[in-house]
Amino acid sequence: MNKVDESRIGGVAPCTRRVMNLSHVLLQAARRYPDEIGFVWGDQTWTWSQLNTRVDAMVVALHKAGISKGARILVQCKNSNQMFETMFVCFRLGAVWVPTNYRQTPEEVAYLAESSGASLMFCHIDFKEHARAAQAAAFSITRTIFIGGDEPDSYDCIVNRFLGEMLVPTSVDYDDPCWFFYTSGTTGRPKAAVLTHGQMGFVITNHLADLMPGTSQKDASL
C-alpha cells in the first residue's frame, strides 16, 4: 500500500502556496488611479502614483543595502505619510513590518527590537532616545534611518535619491510573515502575533466583500 503524504493533498504543500505580495494593493491603485489622492495628512496630499514611487525608491535603497526577504524592520514613528509607506516597503521586500506604539518608552521599544530580531529601524527624529535604547538592546540592528530632518541619510533624502528606480515585488508564500503585531503585554511582556501575506490578503477581501461592500477609490478612511 502506498503511503499518502497528507501535506500534499490537493497537489500543493500548504507552506508553499504562492500568493500575491500585499504591496500589489498599492501598485494596483497607482496603475488604476495614478492622479487621484491616495493619502491625506494635515494640509498635504499624495497621489497613489506618488506614494507608489516613494515606496519603490526606499525599496531599492534597502535592497542595495542588503535588506532582503525575512528581515525584520522596527518602526518607531508618529502618524505620517512615511509611517504609512514603511508598511508597503516591508511588504514589497518580503520583509516583516514591526511597528511600535509611539507612546511606548525607550525601554519598551528596546524590548521589541530585541524580541523581533530587527536588523533595521525606521525612527522619527523626535525619538532618538528610543533609537539609542533599541540599538543597545538589539545588536542585530545594523542601521537606523531617521524620519524628519535633512541629513543625507534621512528617510526623505534617501527616497529622493532613488526616485524613479524600482524592483519587482518579492515572491511570497501564503505563510510568509509580513507583520509582527505586538500585544499590549498587560500580563507580562508584549508578544508578537505573526500575521502573514495570506492572512492579510484574506482580511482585505473579507472587508471589501462583507464589511464594506461597495467601497471604491472615492471613499475615505480614517
N, C-alpha and C positions, 0 to 999 in steps of 0.2 A: 504494500500500500504506500502510495506516495504521501510524504508529509507536506501539509499545506502551510505556507508562510503567510500567516494571518495579517502581517503588517503590509502585505501587498495585495490584499483583496481589492478588486477594482482596478488592478494594474499599476497603481501608483503608491509608493510608500508615503504614509501621512506626513512624515517630516520633510519630504522633498517636493511637496506640491507647490508649483510655481504660482505666484500671484503678482498682481500689478503693484509696483512700487507706489506707496502712498503719495509721493511727491507728484505723481501724474495728475492728481487733483488740481494742483496749481498750474501745471503745464497745460492741461486741457482748458482751464479757464482763460489762460493767456492766449491760447490759439483761437478760442471762440469769441472772446470779448476783450481783445487787446487794449482798447482805448477806454473801456469802462472802468469806473472806480472800483478797486478791489479792497482798499484799506483806508480807513479814516482815523487820524489821531490828532486831536486838537484841531488846529486850523490847516493841517497838512493832509494831503491825499496822495495816494499812489494808484496807478492803474494796474490791472492784472499783468500787463506786459512788463511794466517797471519792476514789480515785485519779483516776477519770474527771472528777469535779467539780473537783479541783485542777488537772488539766491544762486543762480548759475555762477556768478562771479566768485562768491565765497566758497562754493563747492570746488571750483577749480583751484583756488588758493589753498584750501585744506588738503586737497588731493596731492598737490605739488609738495606740500609739507609732510606728506606721509600718512595722513589720516585716512583710514580706509574702512571697509565693511567690518562691523562689530565693535568699532571704537566707541567708548562711552564719553559723551560730551556734556559737562556740567554747565548749567546756565543760571547765573545769579543776576537778575535784571528786573527792573520795574517794567510795567506795561509800556510797550513801544513797538514801532514797526520792526526794529531789529530783533526783539524778542519773538515776534511772530515769524520772522524769516528764519531764525535759527532752527525752528522745528522742521521746516522743509529742507533746510541744508542737511540736517542729520538724516532725514528720510532718504533724500536723494543719494547720499553717500552710502546708505545702508548702515549708518552708524546709529547709536542709541541716544535719544534725547533724554537728558536728565535735568529737568527744570526744578529749581528750588522754589520755596515761598520766600519772596524777597524780604519778608518781615523776620525771617529766621536770624538768629545770632551768628556771628562768625564761627563759634564752636559747633553749632548745629550744622552749618553748611560744611564745615570741615569733616564732620562725620559722614555726610552724604558723599563727599568727594572720595573718602577712603573706602566706604562701603560699596560704592558703584564701580570703583576701579577706573575712574575718569582719567583720560590721557590729555584732555584739552578742556579749558574753561573759558566760556564767554562771561564777562563780568562787567556790569555797568560801572563807570568810573566813580560813582558815589560809594561803591562797596569795596574799596581797595583793602580794607581790613579783612573782609571775608576772603578775598583772593589770597592774602598772605596766610591766613589760617588754613585754607584748603591746600595750598602748596606745601605747607609744613606737615600736614597730616597725610597727604597722598603724594608719595614720591613718584607715582605714575604720571602725574600731571607734568607734561613737558613744556607746555606753553599756555599763556593766558592772553586772550585778546580782549582789550577793554572797549566797551561801548561808550562813546562820548569822547570829547576832546579831539585834537587834530594831530596827534602824534602819528608818524609814518606807519606804525604798526597797529593803529587803532582800527576798529571794525569798518567804519565808513571809508577810511583811506585805503584799506585792503580791497574793499568792494570796488571802489573807483579805479583801482589799479588793474583789475581784471575784468572790468565791464566789457561785454561783447564776446567773452570766451564761455564755453560750455562743455559739459561732459554728459554722456548718456547715463541716465539713472542706473544705479547698481541693480543687478538682478537679485531678487529676494524670493525666499520661500514663505509659505503660509506661517510657519512657526518662528521665523526670524524676528527677534525683538526689535522694536522701534522706539520704545518709550519705557523708562523706569518711573512708575508713578508711585512716589513715596507716600505712605500713610502718615497721619498726624503723630503717631507714636504716643498716644495718650496713656498707654500702659507700659511704656518702655521705649526703646529706640525705634525710630521710624523703620518700616520695612518696605521694600520695593515690590510693588505689583508689576509683573512683567507683561506689558502689552505688546502684541505682535502686529505685523503688517496685515495678516489675515483677519485677526480680531477687529482691528480698527477699520478695515475695509467693510466688514460686516456691520459695524456700528454706523458708519456713514450711510450705507444702503438702507439700514433699518430706519434711521432718522428721516431720510428723504421719502421712503416709501410708506412709512407708517405714522411717525410722529409729526412730520411737517410736509404732508403731501402738497404738491403744487408750488413748492419753493422754487424760485428762479433767480437769475442774476439781478433782478430788480429789487429783491428783498435785502434788508439789512439785519445784522445780528450783533448784539452787544455781548 
